Amino acid sequence: MNITCKTLLLTAGILGASVVNAASTAGVSLTNETVKGDVNFDMGTFGVDAGVAYDKDESFTATHIGVNVQDADTSGPLQVGIGARVYGIDADVENNSDLSMALALGGWYRYTLPQANRISIYGSIYYAPEVLSFTNLDHMYTYEFRAEYMTMRNARAYISYGKTVAVYDNNSRVEANEGFAIGAMVDF
């Protein structure tokens, strides 16, 4: 391995370590056909999140980056965040080979049961109407609901149900990442 490759790997490792130290959560969920991963950087009263979802059956990949204003007080049973995400969608749709873009508005919530503080209910929904959908996308939405169990102080396992729907200008429709999945999330 030459010195340039070693320098690039060392730089990537240092930058990657500094990003991981700043992250509040990172998670992944799986089914036989789908994989979704995301990370949320906690900045106090707001958060920055990014994620990717891939559905093998639908030849569908969606990536997002978003900003949420969030409840900074985690001592209560309810945490809430509202904000926006920019989505990039690559789907195998007839006559639509371009990358589609959308600005989706929405939010998330988590309710931790006070009597059983290891159990939480989480939900998120984001919607991009026609006016905020670009290229060949007419509108899109995505949602997810989870039952979470805190396995350790900084880790949760969960079962989720979710779906992402993209409707295109030619009336074709892709429903991806649909169904139940299992996942885990780690707090940093």
C-alpha positions, 0 to 999 in steps of 0.5 A: 500500500503506498503512502497516499492510500495510507494517508487517505485511510488515516484521514478517513479514520480520524474524521469517521471517529470524530463524527461517531463521537458527535452522534447521538444515535445510530441504527439499522433495521432489516428484512429479507428484502430491505435494509435501512440505516440512519444516524442522528446528530444531537445538537441540543435543541435541534438534530441533524439526521441522515439515512439510507434505505434499500429495497431489493425487490423494488430496486429502490434506494432512498437517501435523506438528510434532515434537520429537526427542532427537538425537545431537549428535555429527556427527563419526561416520557415524551420526546418530539421532533419536527422538521424537514428532510431532503430525499434523493430517490432512485427507483426502477420506474418505467420511463423514469431513470433520473434521480428524483428529489423531494423536500419532505416535512414531518416529524417523530415522537417517542413515548417511554412508558413510565411504569416500564421505562425500558419500553418505548413507542416510536413513530415518524412520518414525512410527506413531500407534496407535489410543490416540494417534489422535483424532477419526475416525482409527483409526491412521496411519503414515508412512515415508520412505527416501532415498539422498542425495548431498551436492552442496555443503557445505550442500546434499543432493539425494536420491531417496526412497521413502515412504508415509503411511497413514491408517486411519479408524474406518469402515474407510476407508483413505487411502494418500498420498504413496506412491512415488518422489520427488526432493528437495533439502535445505539446511543452515543 
